């Protein structure tokens, strides 16, 4: 895979297998939540996985509508509790970019999740 950067609030198709238990598996979209200033030498990038399965929406999950900027094929949930760090080899292709409105909601959730005031 040859790409130069993975940036915050980009949406990528990632491969999460192998997975175990209740972890998401297979290929799925994910929004990058890692800041650009973090070291890339390890080749790990932190994401929140996404799902189009809206019936299992948790109250804090964020529903992202389709837009020209994000290139999602249908409204998709950011599964906020599914925070993972993946090796860059698991990033298959960039799908699009998350609108800043949704990025602000993710940041607010992360402040709450990690008890950062």
Buried (B, 14 or more C-beta within 10 A) or exposed (E): EEEEEBEBBBBBBBBBEEEEEEEBEEBBBBBBBBEEEEEEEEEBBBBBBBBEEEEEEEEBBBEBEEEEEBEBEEEBBBBBEBBBEBEBEBBEEBBBBBBEEBBEBBBEBBEEEEEEE
